[in-house]
Amino acid sequence: MKDNLYNMIFKRKSFHLFRNIGNEHITDEELKDIKNKFNTFIPLVESIKVKMKNI
C-alpha cells in the first residue's frame, strides 16, 4: 500500500475549475492578458509540464 501511494506522488495532476462565481466573468481582454503573462513565466523545474486551458 505504501509503495503504491509513493508512486502516485509522481503521477499527480492538479487542476482548478472555477464554477458558480455568480454574474462575474473574465472578459476576452482579461483572458488575453492572463495568457500573455502565463507565457512569460519561467518554470522553477523544467521537467514539470504546465498547461493552461480555457473551457
Phi, psi and omega in degrees: 000313181297321179297320180296315179295319179300317179295329181292336178305323184276354179250003186296139174236141182239138176207159181227130173245129179254104182238165177053052179260017179078218182272359181285148176206162177267127180288164178300322179294318178296318179297319177299316179297320179297313180298318179297317179294317179304319182290347179266351182293144176255121183294144175288325179232113185300329185282351179271118181277136179230137182220143175243134184223134178262117180244000000 
